[in-house]
């Protein structure tokens, strides 16, 4: 695969449009030092996520954490609908009653990671609402309290303490961010709180000896870096490869995977960014000056947009290779507007879930239907898919823990593994491995659409080779519930 000159010319020609679009990121990045905790309320009508990807809506920061009560529809036939236990009034552990399970999560509803990511928790809640209307999990409804940390670690620490000590949640689920969630790992371990499916691919979540209650969900960034690096090595051999990533474990873990695939010295220049500083001109200028021909990004969507837009201003058009974390096209469109299609043409990324535009996929069809009925028909993108898929795995784990629901039993259920779902690859869960999906598939952007290409690969975060995974993805359940 080679970069065609018409793509290069088109991207440079859209630089003026991109400059205007990038002001959106500067606006949404301000004011992220103060987090607001969203109140928990009971509602039968699901709230809507942010209407667009440019910023989190005001409603999201005040009401998106509403919890749901069971609906009136007849329960579907599933383990999720069995009777609740009667011992001790049905209460089996902290945050569990005969009627409900209280979960908590910290999310960037505001701040530099809010565009796109603010939709994840709304999608999680929407899927939980759907499950609640169909009998809940062993007769209990799932309540989700969402706290806005603004992608600020200091806020995350404060809000996580409140969720655990004040609200007494049964478990944390899907808390988002490498720098943010890393700040609370010791606290979570000390309080022995189940910390499921952190929304980040940091290898920090896979330390069962040190953090026995914490689990990842998506492929870790080193696995992802290996798979992206393998593609770069095969398709862009002889090109000067460089990297641009977040200046924490997110970027560092990704670069480690690249270096495993490309070998020592395989990355000619490494540049990093700080999430609180939207001026990336010096870093992109340095990559241009270094003669970089392939640039691999480990960036959140806003900084992916900044990198592409700034490069266009500088008339710098390398081959872009983008971690799945920052490659969702609808989210990037919120920044780049009409410049999105030409700037992304030919870009490479990877995916461990079905592509959100693949309406022929049974999982996409199922989640789209639930999105329409329980999430206000929000624009269906990779963030909505992520939130619903993670919530699906959460329900599987709660079911597997059984009617006598305890924190210890939930941890044991996840470590036992065996979960299936919309992922392209199996999970790696065991007593000694707390990471999530084991691999992904390369996708290439053509005319604004991400198209899967080549084999699905599985690997680990060391020097194990990539292995093709050929097992067919299971069909989505007809009733929308894990069975």
Phi, psi and omega in degrees: 000129179234156179281124182272141185298326177300324178297315181299314181296318182296319181294319180293324182294338182267009185301321182296317177299318183296322180303316179294319182294328184289343177297337177300315181296319179300321180292317184284344181276347182277156175069030183261018180271346181242125179256150175245138178268122181283135182288149175272130179224163177254132185211146174264349179253118181294144178279162180261147175283184177304139184290327180231178183261005182283328179201161176285139182286157179297323179298326182296325184280349182243336185226359187290347182270011181303138177263166187244158172245162185298142179277190185255000180289157180293135179299144174281159178284111185190161173301333183293348186251010181287162187294146178286152180291155182256346181297141177054037181066015181091350178280125183243344180191175177306131177081005182238129172238183177294335186254341191210162173233122181262119176247156179226156178206147172253133187219153177272078176286342174226171176095187190292340179259003184294318182302120183088302185294335179296344181277345186294311183293327176296322179291321175303310181299321180299317179293320177298321177302317179299314179298317180300320180291344180248031172104352179073202180248111184052043176082357180255141173274154179261124175253134182239120175260123183251123179245130184274113179259359178062018183059039181237115185304325179296320177293320180301317181298315180296313185289326177294320176301319179295317180299319184279312188269325183266308182278339179056056177292151176290319182205157168266141183221124171069019179303138195253135167116135178291304182292329183286308186284334175302327184292346184244004186300316181296318179298315180298316180295318180298327182264002174054042180267129172304131187232081193269137161057056180303134182278077181181153178257023179296144175286353177301330184285343182258066175226069187299333178289323183268321182233076190291345182257359184260137180224140170279183178218302178285165177302143179288159189294335177288318173302313180297318178298322178297317182290318176295319180296322177299319179294316179300316181298321183280324188259338184233040182302134179089349178279151177280117185258134179226172181224153175221116186213167178294142188275055176209198183296335176303302180293318184294318180294321178296316179296324177301317178296320176302315183292329175297318182284322187267344181089166180302133180079008182286344178251116187285326181210138181238123177239147179230163177230159174254130186301338181271359182237110184273001177272100179254010180306314180299320182290315181292323176297322179294321178296320178295314181297330180282355179075029182294131179256333175232126179239122180260125183256130168242085192217151171287163188306318181301322181276339167297313179298317178299318181296311181295317181293317179295319178299320179297320176300323182274003184056043179245117186229074176283175168286119180269134173233120194236125173306147182303333181302324186243023188245007182293120188293314177302322179294315179296328178297330176299332177268311193269349177053228184290350177281350187301308186298309180293326182289330182265355184303124180083358180296149181249139173216198177213162183214135176252357174241165174301152176293134188297341179271358183276084185288349176280345179284132185296327179290319178296317179299316180296312182292327176297319179297316179293323177300317181294321186273335187233357183231026176065024181053042177299154176305124185275113180225189182296333179288318176296315177302315180302310183298317181290320179295319178295320178296323177300314178296322179299316179296320176302316182295318179295320176299314183296334180287343173089171182297323177277076192285119177228159177299316180298319180293326179293316178300316180297322181294319179292318180295331177292328175072207181089006181287144173238171181166209186280359182290150177284339182229164178285161172284160180256010190301134173197182178295334184252359181221114181252016176280174186259236181303148189264003180176196183195183180231142178291141171233149179235136181273124177226119179055041176081009180237132177274121184243123177298144180213141176078185184289160166273131182246146169238150179194187176238187184263020173246215184261019176297145180290164172283138179237134178291135178250117190249359180294134181292142176295135179292155176287150176294146179295140183299327181268001177081002184244143172301142183250000000 
